[in-house]
């Protein structure tokens, strides 16, 4: 117990966790147990919601989200979506999907979508073609990382003379850089500009050029291993601005603005409202409200000069269709009424447009973030937190906005924008 659970002091709670079965409790009993843990259950109406909340609070892994709990048909469907082999018994399928989610499958182990058996020479040729397209170093190949082989990166088609801008919360620049995930994505996507969030590195760690891109980093001043943003660009900007000009909000490296001839590009990692406090609401919700107000004013000033393209991890799910479980997350950071109302206010007051919803107003199950715990990416139990937002007068220049949901390397996936960089009438 001392070695595994951090001391005898934690044993009573551990024993309680292992002995209780939330699914066997009645609704009043579930509410009592949640109250003991300091969790407000007033917003939960159904027993299933109470059970899920108690399981989460007790640290019990929700097994229905794990590969081992899936049926064989579900396992094969998940593997097929990722371009992996669907042959074998259940134990082999579970291991293959688990390895895929943990990034342990190399490209050479992957299969290109079809369930039909083909002759050995064709399989060998397929593996050789994939191996030949890999640009990873031998060191990175040994790490057996999984990379996206499902996405056709040539679609939607980028028209001649148009720009491609991508954005990705990488959850650690060092990780995606050293493991090869970033290089693999760039080599396939070929963006003209790539905005990155949650980089967690110092500004001078990687210099001012990465691959064939000019690189601009903006780090958290107090802790370089926290927050941070970066932009990799093949287009030289007219100017670069770090921060939003408000001292209270410019210490964590959350915003980089690049000025180009016809638009401003604003890359942001918006503050998360935090874990729930004693009152049942996110602890940092008040700070988030202050940030939103100051940031809206910043965007307004930019938009008065030229159109704005605002992108990044905005840490808010705008609509109920932008997350899997809206009913049980009303008091969760990223989906409180205040955060959502603030986002709508920013859009309305600045005459901005959420480009993804412009093209796909009713599309469901379109997420950009999946929590690591419980195999939620395998079940596509996620949130749409990453956006491209543009000035409405620039909307005619926007040709496509989409999500690269199968790109691995982070708990977020990249999003992409196509635009015609011709001047607007204004």
C-alpha positions in Angstrom: 0.0 0.0 0.0 2.8 2.4 0.8 4.5 1.8 -2.5 1.5 1.7 -4.7 -0.9 4.2 -3.1 1.2 6.8 -1.4 0.9 5.8 2.2 -1.5 4.2 4.7 -3.4 7.5 5.1 -5.0 7.0 1.7 -6.0 3.4 2.3 -9.6 4.0 3.8 -10.6 6.1 0.7 -9.0 3.6 -1.6 -10.9 0.7 0.1 -14.1 2.7 -0.3 -13.4 3.2 -4.0 -12.9 -0.5 -4.6 -15.9 -1.7 -2.5 -18.6 0.7 -3.7 -20.5 0.0 -6.9 -22.3 3.2 -8.0 -24.5 1.3 -10.4 -26.1 -0.6 -7.5 -27.0 2.5 -5.5 -30.4 4.2 -5.7 -30.8 7.8 -6.8 -31.0 9.2 -3.2 -27.9 7.2 -2.2 -26.0 8.5 -5.2 -26.8 12.0 -4.3 -25.6 11.4 -0.7 -22.3 10.0 -1.8 -21.7 12.9 -4.2 -22.5 15.3 -1.4 -19.9 13.6 0.8 -17.4 14.3 -1.9 -18.4 18.0 -2.1 -20.1 17.6 -5.5 -23.3 19.4 -6.4 -25.7 17.0 -8.1 -28.7 19.3 -8.4 -28.2 19.7 -12.1 -28.2 15.9 -12.7 -31.6 14.4 -13.2 -31.1 10.9 -14.5 -29.6 8.0 -12.6 -27.1 7.3 -15.4 -25.8 10.9 -15.0 -25.4 10.5 -11.2 -23.6 7.1 -11.7 -21.2 8.6 -14.2 -20.4 11.6 -12.0 -19.8 9.4 -9.0 -17.6 7.0 -10.9 -15.6 9.9 -12.2 -15.2 11.4 -8.7 -14.1 8.1 -7.2 -11.5 7.7 -9.9 -13.2 4.5 -11.2 -12.4 4.1 -14.9 -15.5 4.1 -16.9 -14.9 0.8 -18.6 -17.5 1.2 -21.3 -15.1 3.7 -22.9 -12.2 1.2 -22.9 -11.4 -0.9 -25.9 -11.7 -4.1 -23.8 -15.4 -3.3 -23.2 -16.2 -2.9 -26.9 -17.8 -5.6 -29.0 -15.8 -7.2 -31.7 -17.8 -5.4 -34.4 -17.2 -2.1 -32.6 -13.5 -2.8 -32.3 -13.2 -3.6 -36.0 -15.1 -0.4 -36.9 -12.7 1.7 -34.8 -9.7 0.0 -36.3 -11.0 0.4 -39.8 -11.6 4.1 -39.2 -7.9 4.4 -38.4 -6.7 2.4 -41.4 -5.5 -0.5 -39.2 -5.9 -4.3 -39.7 -9.3 -5.7 -38.5 -8.2 -9.3 -38.5 -7.7 -11.5 -35.4 -9.5 -12.5 -32.3 -11.0 -10.1 -29.7 -7.8 -10.0 -27.6 -5.7 -9.1 -30.6 -8.2 -6.4 -31.7 -8.3 -4.9 -28.2 -4.4 -4.8 -28.0 -4.2 -3.2 -31.5 -6.7 -0.5 -30.7 -5.1 0.2 -27.3 -1.7 0.5 -28.9 -3.2 2.8 -31.5 -4.7 5.1 -28.9 -1.4 5.2 -26.9 0.7 5.8 -30.1 2.6 2.5 -30.1 1.8 1.3 -33.6 4.3 2.1 -36.3 3.3 3.1 -39.9 4.7 -0.3 -41.1 2.1 -2.1 -39.0 -0.8 -0.3 -40.5 -3.2 -1.3 -43.2 -4.9 0.9 -45.7 -8.5 0.6 -44.7 -9.8 -2.4 -46.6 -10.9 -5.6 -44.7 -10.3 -7.8 -47.8 -7.3 -10.1 -47.8 -4.9 -9.4 -50.6 -1.9 -11.3 -51.8 1.4 -11.0 -49.9 3.2 -9.1 -52.6 0.6 -6.3 -52.6 0.8 -6.0 -48.8 4.5 -5.8 -49.1 4.3 -3.1 -51.7 1.8 -1.2 -49.6 4.2 -1.3 -46.6 7.1 -0.2 -48.8 5.2 2.8 -50.2 4.2 3.9 -46.7 7.7 3.4 -45.4 9.1 5.4 -48.3 6.8 8.3 -47.6 7.9 8.6 -44.0 10.3 11.4 -43.2 11.0 10.4 -39.6 14.5 9.8 -38.4 15.6 6.3 -37.5 15.5 7.3 -33.8 11.8 8.3 -34.1 10.9 5.1 -36.1 12.1 3.0 -33.2 9.6 4.7 -31.0 6.8 3.1 -33.0 4.5 6.1 -33.1 1.2 6.0 -34.7 0.6 8.5 -37.5 -2.5 9.3 -39.4 -2.9 7.1 -42.5 -6.7 7.5 -42.8 -6.9 11.2 -43.9 -6.5 12.1 -47.6 -4.6 15.3 -47.1 -5.2 16.4 -50.7 -8.9 17.0 -49.9 -10.5 19.5 -49.8 -8.5 20.7 -52.8 -6.4 23.8 -52.2 -7.0 26.0 -55.2 -4.0 27.7 -57.0 -2.9 30.9 -55.3 -4.9 30.2 -52.2 -3.5 30.0 -48.7 -3.8 27.1 -46.2 -3.6 28.0 -42.4 -3.7 25.3 -39.8 -4.0 25.4 -36.0 -3.2 22.7 -33.4 -3.0 22.6 -29.7 0.0 20.3 -29.4 0.0 20.0 -25.6 3.8 20.2 -25.6 5.9 21.4 -28.6 8.9 19.3 -27.4 6.8 16.2 -27.5 5.4 16.5 -31.0 8.7 17.8 -32.3 11.0 15.0 -30.9 8.6 12.2 -31.6 8.1 13.2 -35.2 4.3 13.9 -35.0 4.8 17.6 -36.0 7.0 16.8 -39.0 4.7 14.0 -40.2 1.7 16.4 -40.1 3.5 19.3 -41.8 4.9 17.0 -44.5 1.4 15.8 -45.3 -0.7 18.9 -44.7 1.8 21.4 -46.1 0.2 24.5 -44.5 1.5 27.9 -45.4 1.1 29.0 -41.8 0.7 26.7 -38.7 -0.5 28.2 -35.4 0.3 26.2 -32.2 -1.0 26.3 -28.7 0.1 25.0 -25.3 3.7 24.8 -26.5 5.3 24.8 -23.0 8.8 25.8 -24.1 11.0 28.8 -23.7 11.1 31.3 -26.6 14.7 30.6 -27.5 14.7 26.8 -27.2 14.1 26.1 -30.9 15.5 29.2 -32.6 13.7 31.3 -35.2 13.5 28.6 -37.9 11.9 25.2 -37.8 12.1 23.0 -41.0 11.5 25.6 -43.7 9.3 27.8 -41.6 10.0 31.1 -39.8 9.1 30.3 -36.1 7.8 32.8 -33.5 7.4 31.6 -29.9 5.7 33.4 -27.0 6.3 31.7 -23.7 4.8 32.0 -20.2 7.0 34.4 -18.3 6.7 32.7 -14.9 6.8 29.1 -16.0 8.0 28.1 -19.4 6.5 24.6 -19.0 3.0 26.1 -18.9 0.8 27.5 -21.6 2.5 29.3 -24.5 1.8 29.8 -28.2 3.8 29.7 -31.5 3.4 30.4 -35.2 5.3 28.7 -38.0 5.0 30.6 -41.2 6.4 30.6 -44.8 5.0 34.1 -45.3 6.9 36.9 -43.8 4.6 39.1 -41.7 4.6 42.9 -41.8 4.6 42.9 -38.0 4.5 40.6 -35.0 2.8 41.5 -31.7 3.0 39.3 -28.5 0.2 39.8 -26.0 -2.9 41.9 -26.1 -1.5 45.0 -24.4 -3.0 44.3 -20.9 -0.4 43.5 -18.3 -2.7 41.3 -16.2 -3.2 39.1 -19.3 0.2 39.1 -20.9 2.3 36.9 -18.6 1.3 33.5 -19.9 2.2 33.7 -23.6 -1.4 33.2 -24.7 -1.6 35.4 -27.9 0.5 36.1 -30.9 -0.7 38.4 -33.7 0.8 38.5 -37.1 0.0 41.3 -39.6 -0.2 40.5 -43.3 -1.1 42.8 -46.1 -4.8 41.9 -46.1 -5.5 40.6 -42.6 -4.4 40.1 -39.1 -3.8 36.5 -37.9 -4.4 36.1 -34.2 -3.2 32.8 -32.6 -4.6 32.3 -29.1 -4.6 29.8 -26.2 -7.6 31.1 -24.2 -7.4 30.5 -20.4 -9.3 27.5 -19.1 -11.8 28.4 -16.4 -10.4 25.6 -14.2 -11.6 22.8 -12.0 -14.8 23.1 -9.9 -14.5 24.9 -6.6 -16.5 24.6 -3.4 -19.4 26.4 -5.0 -19.7 23.9 -7.8 -18.5 26.4 -10.5 -15.0 26.5 -12.1 -12.5 28.2 -9.8 -11.1 30.6 -12.5 -14.4 31.6 -14.1 -14.1 35.2 -12.9 -10.6 35.6 -14.4 -11.9 34.0 -17.7 -14.7 36.7 -17.8 -12.1 39.5 -17.4 -9.9 38.0 -20.1 -12.9 37.7 -22.5 -13.8 41.3 -22.0 -10.2 42.6 -22.5 -9.6 40.3 -25.5 -12.8 41.4 -27.2 -11.6 45.0 -27.0 -8.3 43.9 -28.5 -10.0 42.2 -31.4 -12.2 45.2 -32.0 -9.2 47.5 -32.4 -7.6 45.2 -34.9 -10.7 44.8 -36.9 -11.0 48.6 -37.3 -7.7 48.4 -39.2 -8.2 45.3 -41.4 -10.0 42.0 -41.3 -9.1 39.5 -38.6 -8.6 35.7 -38.7 -8.7 34.5 -35.1 -7.7 30.9 -34.4 -6.5 28.5 -31.6 -7.8 26.6 -28.7 -10.6 28.9 -27.4 -11.6 26.6 -24.6 -15.3 26.9 -25.1 -17.8 24.6 -26.8 -20.1 27.1 -28.5 -23.2 25.0 -29.0 -24.7 21.9 -27.5 -23.8 19.9 -30.6 -20.2 21.0 -30.0 -19.7 18.4 -27.2 -20.8 14.8 -26.6 -22.5 15.3 -23.3 -23.9 18.8 -22.9 -26.5 18.0 -20.2 -23.9 16.8 -17.6 -21.4 19.6 -18.3 -23.4 22.8 -17.6 -21.0 23.7 -14.8 -17.9 22.4 -16.4 -15.2 24.8 -17.6 -15.7 25.4 -21.3 -19.4 25.0 -21.3 -20.8 27.3 -18.6 -23.5 29.7 -19.7 -21.2 32.6 -19.0 -18.4 31.4 -21.2 -20.7 30.6 -24.0 -22.6 33.9 -23.7 -19.2 35.7 -23.8 -18.2 33.9 -26.9 -21.5 34.8 -28.6 -21.0 38.4 -27.5 -17.6 38.6 -29.0 -18.9 37.2 -32.3 -21.9 39.6 -32.4 -20.2 42.8 -31.2 -17.3 42.4 -33.6 -19.3 41.0 -36.5 -17.3 37.8 -36.5 -18.2 34.4 -38.0 -17.4 30.9 -36.7 -16.2 29.4 -40.0 -16.8 25.8 -39.3 -20.4 26.3 -38.3 -20.8 28.6 -41.4 -20.0 25.6 -43.6 -21.5 22.9 -41.4 -24.3 24.5 -39.3 -25.9 21.3 -38.0 -23.1 18.7 -38.3 -22.8 16.6 -35.1 -19.9 14.5 -33.6 -17.3 17.0 -34.9 -14.8 17.4 -32.2 -11.3 18.7 -31.8 -10.5 17.6 -28.2 -10.9 14.3 -26.4 -9.8 13.8 -22.7 -7.1 11.1 -22.4 -8.9 9.2 -19.6 -11.4 6.4 -20.3 -10.5 5.9 -24.0 -12.8 8.8 -25.0 -11.1 9.4 -28.3 -11.9 5.8 -29.4 -15.6 6.5 -28.6 -15.4 10.0 -30.1 -16.6 11.4 -26.8 -15.2 14.9 -27.2 -15.5 18.7 -27.5 -15.1 21.2 -30.3 -12.8 23.8 -28.6 -10.6 24.9 -31.6 -11.9 27.4 -34.1 -11.2 29.7 -37.0 -13.2 32.9 -36.5 -13.1 35.6 -39.1 -14.4 39.1 -39.7 -17.7 38.8 -41.6 -16.5 41.1 -44.4 -13.7 38.7 -45.0 -16.0 35.6 -45.2 -16.1 35.7 -49.1 -12.4 35.0 -49.0 -12.8 31.8 -46.9 -13.1 28.7 -49.1 -13.0 25.8 -46.6 -12.9 25.1 -42.9 -12.4 21.6 -41.6 -11.1 19.3 -38.8 -8.3 16.7 -39.1 -9.7 14.4 -36.5 -7.4 11.4 -37.1 -4.1 13.3 -36.7 -2.5 12.0 -33.5 0.1 13.4 -31.2 -2.0 15.4 -28.7 -5.4 15.3 -27.0 -6.4 17.9 -29.6 -6.4 17.5 -33.4 -5.5 20.2 -36.0 -8.1 22.4 -37.8 -7.5 23.9 -41.2 -8.7 27.0 -43.2 -8.4 27.7 -46.9 -8.6 31.3 -48.0 -8.1 33.5 -51.0 -5.7 36.3 -49.9 -7.1 38.9 -52.3 -7.9 42.3 -50.7 -11.5 42.8 -49.5 -13.5 45.7 -50.7 -12.9 47.4 -47.3 
